[in-house]
Amino acid sequence: MLRSTSVRQVKTSKMVSDHIQIKFLNQIKEKLPKNLSFAETLSEDLNISTDSAYRRIRGETNLSIEELKTLCVKYKISLDSFLAVSNNTVLFNYRAIEPENFDFNKYLQSVIENLKQIRSFEVKELIYAAKDIPLFYLLMFKKLATFKIFFWAKNLLKFRELEDKPFLPDYVAEETLQLANQVWQNYIKIPSSEIWSTECINVTLKQIEFFYDSGQFKSKKDALELCEDVYALIDHLQRQASKGYKFDFGENPVIEEPENPFNLYLNEVTIADNSVIFKMGDIKVVNLAHNVMNILTTTDPKFCDYTYNTVKNIINNSILISVASEKERTKFCHMMRRKVEELMNKIKNY
């Protein structure tokens, strides 16, 4: 009797194990573009034959611990999510920045890779509920990108070599600025909806003002040039919203059927944090900002659906100011320009 019970337990355990493995691999499959062979991709990832990959997909061969680790790292999946017993458990991949080991080039490269993965899907969308200026726009301008990176390095990451240094306009290497531009170039090719308010530019303007008030600019010229970049950013945002699609700074394209439509919404009351939702086919991914630069990411279906529906409700209570609503769009951008002009006048007359 004991032996019979033991056999049943082993069979049941294997069935549960097989189910978890198949579910785990199916989640990876859903992350891949439809035109790729899952078996061939898996064989390349694990350096095994295609037949061996098929056996793992069918649950006939168990994945080894090392193989599980390889797949979890590459596809940013937590195995714990398949073992969680509570419906209230949501697991996140936490991309935390460690000041002592921070490499901004790697940080930007990871953003580029994520954007390229989104672009590989036929059906895709990026929804950004913005409390601050989205990172993509900040990286569009070399001076503004340099200031932001310098500010983060000095004030958030506390780099010792910058402790007593004023703002250094040449602080960021050309290689980093090129990567920053690649982030922007990939972003503008993805269909997007953004929710802004006139408060979005406040943080950046306050950072410029703080550096100026505390004597961290070598000259007024450095501070004023940053304000001019913010002004140009607003101009570009307005042009994109007017056309209803995204394009590079300085361009003025006319596209009848754009592949990267841009919807800009105005909402002054309900955005509490920076939330980014990526839709790739039937897959949803949510990114939440944590401590400014750190990122929490999850593919948990329940959480992603909840977040997506919440943001859609915010959109439904917002004003669409792209293409249509020219009066509201002009008023919105004018209000932000006035904030920039007020800071520029302060700097000039101080």
C-alpha positions as CSV (number, residue, x, y, z in Angstrom):
1,M,0.0,0.0,0.0
2,L,2.8,2.4,0.9
3,R,4.6,1.5,-2.3
4,S,1.5,2.2,-4.4
5,T,1.0,5.5,-2.7
6,S,4.6,6.4,-3.4
7,V,4.3,5.6,-7.1
8,R,1.2,7.8,-7.4
9,Q,3.0,10.6,-5.6
10,V,6.0,10.3,-8.1
11,K,3.6,10.3,-11.1
12,T,1.7,13.2,-9.7
13,S,4.9,15.1,-9.0
14,K,6.2,14.5,-12.6
15,M,2.8,15.7,-14.1
16,V,3.0,18.9,-12.0
17,S,6.7,19.4,-13.0
18,D,5.9,18.8,-16.7
19,H,3.0,21.2,-16.5
20,I,5.2,23.9,-15.0
21,Q,7.9,23.4,-17.6
22,I,5.4,23.5,-20.5
23,K,3.8,26.6,-19.1
24,F,7.2,28.2,-18.6
25,L,8.3,27.5,-22.1
26,N,5.0,28.7,-23.5
27,Q,5.6,32.1,-21.9
28,I,8.9,32.4,-23.6
29,K,7.3,31.4,-26.9
30,E,4.8,34.2,-26.5
31,K,7.6,36.7,-26.2
32,L,9.0,35.8,-29.6
33,P,7.8,37.2,-32.9
34,K,5.4,34.9,-34.7
35,N,7.7,34.4,-37.7
36,L,10.4,32.7,-35.5
37,S,10.6,28.9,-34.9
38,F,10.4,28.4,-31.2
39,A,12.2,25.0,-31.4
40,E,15.1,26.5,-33.4
41,T,15.3,29.5,-31.1
42,L,15.4,27.3,-28.0
43,S,18.1,25.1,-29.5
44,E,20.2,28.1,-30.2
45,D,19.6,29.5,-26.7
46,L,20.5,26.2,-25.0
47,N,23.1,25.0,-27.5
48,I,21.2,21.8,-28.1
49,S,19.8,20.0,-31.2
50,T,16.4,20.9,-32.5
51,D,15.1,17.4,-31.6
52,S,16.3,18.0,-28.0
53,A,14.5,21.3,-28.0
54,Y,11.2,19.6,-29.1
55,R,11.5,17.1,-26.3
56,R,11.8,19.9,-23.8
57,I,8.9,21.7,-25.3
58,R,6.7,18.6,-25.1
59,G,7.8,17.9,-21.5
60,E,9.5,14.6,-22.4
61,T,12.9,15.9,-21.2
62,N,13.3,18.1,-18.1
63,L,15.2,21.4,-18.3
64,S,18.3,21.4,-16.2
65,I,18.9,24.0,-13.6
66,E,21.5,25.6,-15.8
67,E,19.1,25.7,-18.7
68,L,16.4,27.2,-16.6
69,K,18.9,29.9,-15.4
70,T,19.9,30.7,-19.0
71,L,16.3,31.1,-20.1
72,C,15.2,33.1,-17.1
73,V,18.1,35.6,-17.5
74,K,17.7,36.0,-21.3
75,Y,13.9,36.4,-21.3
76,K,13.7,38.2,-17.9
77,I,11.3,35.6,-16.4
78,S,11.1,34.7,-12.7
79,L,10.5,31.0,-12.2
80,D,8.9,31.9,-8.9
81,S,5.9,33.2,-10.8
82,F,5.1,29.6,-11.8
83,L,5.3,28.4,-8.2
84,A,3.4,31.2,-6.5
85,V,0.4,29.9,-4.6
86,S,-1.3,33.3,-3.9
87,N,-3.4,35.1,-6.5
88,N,-2.2,38.4,-4.9
89,T,1.5,37.6,-5.6
90,V,3.1,39.7,-8.4
91,L,6.7,39.1,-9.2
92,F,8.9,41.8,-10.8
93,N,12.2,41.9,-12.4
94,Y,14.1,44.6,-10.6
95,R,16.7,46.5,-12.6
96,A,18.5,48.4,-9.9
97,I,21.4,50.7,-10.4
98,E,24.5,50.1,-8.3
99,P,26.5,53.3,-8.1
100,E,29.8,51.5,-7.6
101,N,29.3,49.4,-10.8
102,F,27.2,51.7,-12.8
103,D,27.8,51.8,-16.6
104,F,25.5,54.2,-18.4
105,N,26.4,52.7,-21.8
106,K,25.1,49.3,-20.7
107,Y,22.0,50.9,-19.2
108,L,21.3,52.6,-22.6
109,Q,22.1,49.5,-24.5
110,S,19.5,47.5,-22.5
111,V,16.9,50.1,-23.3
112,I,17.8,49.9,-27.0
113,E,17.5,46.1,-27.0
114,N,14.1,46.3,-25.3
115,L,12.9,48.7,-27.9
116,K,14.2,46.6,-30.8
117,Q,12.4,43.6,-29.3
118,I,9.1,45.6,-29.3
119,R,9.7,46.7,-32.9
120,S,10.2,43.1,-34.1
121,F,6.4,42.5,-33.5
122,E,4.0,43.2,-36.2
123,V,1.4,44.5,-33.7
124,K,2.9,46.7,-31.1
125,E,2.2,49.8,-28.9
126,L,3.8,51.8,-26.2
127,I,1.7,53.7,-23.7
128,Y,3.4,56.2,-21.4
129,A,1.7,57.9,-18.5
130,A,4.2,60.6,-17.8
131,K,4.8,62.4,-14.5
132,D,8.1,63.8,-15.8
133,I,9.5,64.3,-19.3
134,P,9.8,60.8,-20.8
135,L,13.5,59.7,-20.9
136,F,13.3,59.3,-24.7
137,Y,12.9,63.0,-25.2
138,L,15.7,64.0,-22.8
139,L,18.1,61.8,-24.8
140,M,17.2,63.5,-28.1
141,F,19.3,66.6,-27.2
142,K,23.0,66.2,-26.5
143,K,23.3,69.1,-24.0
144,L,20.1,68.1,-22.1
145,A,21.1,64.4,-22.1
146,T,24.6,65.4,-20.8
147,F,23.0,67.5,-18.0
148,K,20.6,64.7,-17.0
149,I,23.4,62.1,-16.9
150,F,25.6,64.5,-14.9
151,F,22.8,65.3,-12.5
152,W,22.0,61.7,-11.8
153,A,25.7,60.7,-11.5
154,K,26.4,63.5,-9.0
155,N,23.1,63.8,-7.0
156,L,21.6,60.3,-7.1
157,L,24.6,58.0,-7.7
158,K,26.9,60.2,-5.6
159,F,30.0,59.7,-7.8
160,R,32.9,60.8,-5.6
161,E,34.8,62.4,-8.5
162,L,31.9,64.8,-9.1
163,E,31.4,65.8,-5.5
164,D,32.9,69.3,-5.8
165,K,32.6,69.7,-9.5
166,P,30.4,72.2,-11.4
167,F,28.4,71.0,-14.4
168,L,30.8,69.8,-17.1
169,P,29.3,70.2,-20.6
170,D,31.7,67.7,-22.0
171,Y,31.2,65.1,-19.2
172,V,29.5,62.5,-21.3
173,A,31.5,60.6,-23.9
174,E,30.5,60.8,-27.6
175,E,29.9,57.0,-27.6
176,T,27.3,57.5,-24.8
177,L,25.6,60.3,-26.6
178,Q,25.4,58.1,-29.8
179,L,23.7,55.4,-27.7
180,A,21.3,58.0,-26.3
181,N,20.4,59.0,-29.9
182,Q,19.8,55.3,-30.8
183,V,17.3,55.1,-27.9
184,W,15.4,58.0,-29.5
185,Q,15.7,56.6,-33.0
186,N,14.2,53.3,-31.9
187,Y,11.5,54.9,-29.8
188,I,10.1,57.1,-32.7
189,K,9.5,54.0,-34.8
190,I,7.0,52.5,-32.3
191,P,3.3,53.4,-32.3
192,S,2.8,55.3,-29.0
193,S,0.2,57.0,-26.8
194,E,1.5,59.5,-24.2
195,I,-0.3,61.2,-21.4
196,W,1.2,64.5,-20.4
197,S,0.4,67.4,-18.1
198,T,1.9,70.9,-17.8
199,E,3.7,69.5,-14.7
200,C,5.9,67.2,-16.8
201,I,8.6,69.7,-17.3
202,N,8.8,70.9,-13.7
203,V,11.4,68.4,-12.5
204,T,13.9,69.2,-15.2
205,L,13.4,73.0,-14.8
206,K,13.8,72.7,-11.1
207,Q,17.0,70.7,-11.5
208,I,18.4,73.4,-13.8
209,E,17.3,76.1,-11.4
210,F,18.9,74.2,-8.4
211,F,22.2,74.0,-10.2
212,Y,22.1,77.7,-11.1
213,D,21.1,78.8,-7.6
214,S,23.8,76.7,-6.0
215,G,26.5,78.0,-8.3
216,Q,27.0,74.7,-10.2
217,F,27.1,76.2,-13.6
218,K,30.4,77.9,-14.8
219,S,28.4,80.5,-16.7
220,K,24.8,81.6,-17.4
221,K,25.3,80.4,-20.9
222,D,25.3,76.8,-19.8
223,A,22.1,77.2,-17.9
224,L,20.4,79.1,-20.7
225,E,21.4,76.6,-23.4
226,L,19.7,73.9,-21.3
227,C,16.5,76.0,-21.1
228,E,16.7,76.4,-24.9
229,D,16.8,72.6,-25.3
230,V,13.7,72.2,-23.1
231,Y,12.0,74.9,-25.3
232,A,13.0,73.1,-28.4
233,L,11.7,69.8,-26.9
234,I,8.3,71.4,-26.4
235,D,8.3,72.7,-30.0
236,H,9.1,69.2,-31.3
237,L,6.4,67.6,-29.1
238,Q,3.9,70.1,-30.6
239,R,4.9,69.4,-34.2
240,Q,4.6,65.6,-33.6
241,A,1.2,66.0,-32.0
242,S,0.0,68.2,-34.8
243,K,1.0,65.6,-37.4
244,G,-0.1,62.6,-35.4
245,Y,3.2,60.6,-35.8
246,K,6.7,60.7,-34.5
247,F,9.8,61.8,-36.4
248,D,13.4,62.9,-35.7
249,F,14.2,66.4,-34.4
250,G,14.7,68.9,-37.2
251,E,12.7,67.0,-39.7
252,N,9.3,67.9,-41.1
253,P,8.1,64.8,-42.9
254,V,4.7,64.4,-44.6
255,I,3.5,60.8,-44.3
256,E,0.0,59.8,-45.4
257,E,-0.1,56.4,-43.7
258,P,2.4,56.4,-40.9
259,E,3.5,53.1,-39.3
260,N,4.3,54.9,-36.0
261,P,1.1,56.9,-35.1
262,F,1.4,59.2,-32.1
263,N,-1.4,60.0,-29.7
264,L,-0.9,62.8,-27.2
265,Y,-3.3,63.2,-24.3
266,L,-3.6,66.0,-21.8
267,N,-4.5,65.1,-18.2
268,E,-3.8,67.5,-15.4
269,V,-5.2,65.6,-12.4
270,T,-4.8,61.8,-12.4
271,I,-1.1,60.9,-13.2
272,A,0.7,59.9,-10.0
273,D,3.8,58.2,-11.4
274,N,5.7,57.2,-14.5
275,S,4.1,54.0,-15.9
276,V,5.0,52.5,-19.2
277,I,3.0,49.7,-20.8
278,F,4.4,47.7,-23.8
279,K,2.0,45.7,-26.0
280,M,3.5,43.1,-28.3
281,G,0.9,41.1,-30.0
282,D,-1.1,39.5,-27.1
283,I,1.6,40.2,-24.6
284,K,1.7,43.1,-22.1
285,V,4.7,44.2,-20.1
286,V,4.6,46.9,-17.5
287,N,7.5,49.1,-16.4
288,L,7.3,51.1,-13.2
289,A,9.9,53.7,-12.2
290,H,11.4,53.2,-8.8
291,N,13.8,55.7,-7.1
292,V,14.0,57.7,-10.4
293,M,16.3,55.5,-12.4
294,N,15.5,52.0,-11.2
295,I,12.9,49.9,-13.1
296,L,10.4,47.3,-12.0
297,T,9.2,45.1,-14.8
298,T,6.5,42.4,-14.8
299,T,4.6,40.3,-17.4
300,D,2.1,39.1,-14.8
301,P,-1.1,38.9,-16.8
302,K,-3.4,40.0,-14.0
303,F,-1.3,43.0,-13.0
304,C,-0.6,44.0,-16.6
305,D,-4.3,43.9,-17.5
306,Y,-5.2,45.9,-14.4
307,T,-2.6,48.5,-15.2
308,Y,-3.6,48.6,-18.8
309,N,-7.3,49.1,-18.0
310,T,-6.4,51.8,-15.4
311,V,-4.3,53.7,-17.9
312,K,-7.1,53.3,-20.5
313,N,-9.5,54.9,-18.0
314,I,-7.1,57.8,-17.6
315,I,-7.0,58.2,-21.3
316,N,-10.8,58.2,-21.5
317,N,-10.8,61.1,-19.0
318,S,-8.1,63.0,-20.9
319,I,-8.2,65.4,-23.9
320,L,-6.7,64.1,-27.1
321,I,-4.6,67.0,-28.4
322,S,-2.8,65.2,-31.3
323,V,-4.1,66.1,-34.8
324,A,-7.4,67.4,-33.5
325,S,-8.0,70.0,-30.7
326,E,-5.5,72.5,-32.0
327,K,-6.6,75.1,-29.6
328,E,-6.0,72.9,-26.6
329,R,-2.7,71.7,-28.0
330,T,-1.5,75.3,-28.5
331,K,-2.6,76.3,-25.1
332,F,-0.9,73.4,-23.4
333,C,2.4,74.0,-25.1
334,H,2.2,77.7,-24.5
335,M,1.8,77.1,-20.8
336,M,4.9,74.9,-20.7
337,R,6.9,77.5,-22.7
338,R,6.0,80.2,-20.2
339,K,7.5,78.2,-17.5
340,V,10.8,77.9,-19.5
341,E,10.7,81.6,-20.2
342,E,10.2,82.5,-16.5
343,L,13.3,80.5,-15.6
344,M,15.3,82.0,-18.5
345,N,14.4,85.5,-17.4
346,K,15.4,84.7,-13.8
347,I,18.8,83.5,-15.0
348,K,19.4,86.5,-17.2
349,N,18.4,89.0,-14.6
350,Y,20.0,87.4,-11.5
